[in-house]
Amino acid sequence: MLQAMSEERRRSPRIRCVLPVRLYPQGETKVIQTLTKDVSIGGLKCLSPLSKPVSTPLSVELDLGRDKTVMQVRARTVWFQQVPNGEQFYLGIMFDELSDRNRQLLSRYLDSPRPASRR
């Protein structure tokens, strides 16, 4: 239900893609290294071994895979959901601040053709 609600509130389309992402929850020393499930100009969905409460502040490093481009952005969780029949969680993450440079990098990635395996 949380996921369905978040989909209704989306402001920008999401592109299915698998990209390396590192999450740094504010006030914690543990880094969550995982993969995205989809990405948009406003945020991303990823897998996590841990749930994170809604509104958890995060620093996010998203590896866009082109020329080793890594985008760093402040973000927060907007929803979480346990993976059915699993021990992991999906996290919905919204970018709080997106610099002009990061907006350009991400827009370029989202607008470019991707191999079929990444869609």
C-alpha positions as CSV (number, residue, x, y, z in Angstrom):
1,M,0.0,0.0,0.0
2,L,2.8,2.4,0.8
3,Q,4.3,1.9,-2.6
4,A,1.0,2.4,-4.4
5,M,0.5,5.7,-2.5
6,S,4.0,6.9,-3.4
7,E,3.4,6.1,-7.1
8,E,0.3,8.3,-7.1
9,R,2.4,11.2,-5.8
10,R,5.2,11.0,-8.3
11,R,6.1,14.2,-10.0
12,S,8.5,12.7,-12.5
13,P,8.6,9.4,-14.4
14,R,10.9,6.7,-13.1
15,I,13.3,4.6,-15.3
16,R,14.0,1.0,-14.3
17,C,17.7,0.6,-13.9
18,V,20.2,-1.1,-11.7
19,L,22.9,1.2,-10.5
20,P,25.3,1.0,-7.5
21,V,24.2,3.3,-4.7
22,R,25.6,4.0,-1.3
23,L,23.4,5.3,1.5
24,Y,24.8,7.1,4.5
25,P,22.1,7.5,7.1
26,Q,22.6,10.7,9.2
27,G,24.1,10.0,12.6
28,E,25.1,6.4,11.8
29,T,28.5,5.0,10.9
30,K,27.2,2.0,8.8
31,V,27.1,2.5,5.1
32,I,24.4,0.7,3.1
33,Q,25.8,-0.4,-0.3
34,T,23.1,-1.7,-2.6
35,L,21.5,-1.4,-6.0
36,T,18.7,0.8,-7.4
37,K,15.5,-0.6,-8.8
38,D,14.5,2.6,-10.5
39,V,15.6,6.2,-10.6
40,S,13.9,9.6,-11.5
41,I,15.0,13.2,-11.3
42,G,13.3,13.4,-7.9
43,G,14.5,10.2,-6.2
44,L,15.1,6.5,-6.4
45,K,13.9,3.1,-5.2
46,C,16.5,0.6,-3.9
47,L,17.0,-2.5,-1.9
48,S,18.2,-2.4,1.7
49,P,19.0,-5.0,4.3
50,L,17.6,-2.6,6.9
51,S,14.4,-0.6,7.0
52,K,14.7,3.1,7.6
53,P,11.9,5.2,9.1
54,V,10.1,7.7,6.9
55,S,12.0,11.0,6.8
56,T,15.4,9.5,7.7
57,P,18.0,12.0,6.4
58,L,20.6,10.4,4.1
59,S,23.6,11.3,2.0
60,V,23.4,9.3,-1.2
61,E,26.1,8.5,-3.7
62,L,24.7,7.2,-7.0
63,D,27.1,5.7,-9.5
64,L,25.8,6.7,-12.9
65,G,28.3,4.4,-14.6
66,R,29.5,6.8,-17.2
67,D,33.1,7.8,-17.0
68,K,32.9,6.8,-13.3
69,T,30.5,9.6,-12.6
70,V,29.3,9.6,-9.0
71,M,26.5,11.9,-8.0
72,Q,26.3,13.0,-4.3
73,V,23.0,14.3,-3.0
74,R,21.1,14.9,0.3
75,A,17.9,12.9,0.5
76,R,15.4,11.3,2.8
77,T,13.3,8.2,3.0
78,V,9.7,8.7,2.0
79,W,8.5,5.1,2.3
80,F,9.7,1.5,3.0
81,Q,8.3,-1.9,2.3
82,Q,9.5,-5.4,3.2
83,V,10.3,-7.4,0.1
84,P,7.6,-10.2,-0.1
85,N,9.0,-13.5,1.2
86,G,12.3,-11.9,1.9
87,E,14.4,-10.3,4.6
88,Q,15.2,-7.1,2.7
89,F,13.3,-3.9,2.2
90,Y,12.6,-1.6,-0.6
91,L,13.3,2.1,0.2
92,G,11.7,5.0,-1.5
93,I,14.2,7.9,-1.4
94,M,13.5,11.5,-2.4
95,F,16.3,13.9,-3.2
96,D,16.1,17.0,-1.0
97,E,18.7,19.1,-2.8
98,L,19.7,18.6,-6.4
99,S,22.4,21.0,-7.6
100,D,22.4,22.2,-11.2
101,R,25.3,20.0,-11.9
102,N,23.6,16.9,-10.4
103,R,20.4,17.7,-12.2
104,Q,22.3,17.9,-15.5
105,L,24.1,14.6,-14.8
106,L,21.0,12.8,-13.9
107,S,18.9,14.2,-16.7
108,R,21.6,13.2,-19.2
109,Y,21.6,9.7,-17.8
110,L,17.8,9.4,-17.7
111,D,17.4,10.7,-21.3
112,S,20.1,8.5,-22.8
113,P,19.4,5.0,-24.3
114,R,20.1,2.2,-22.0
115,P,20.9,-1.5,-22.8
116,A,17.9,-3.7,-22.6
117,S,19.2,-5.5,-19.5
118,R,19.1,-2.2,-17.5
119,R,15.5,-1.3,-18.3
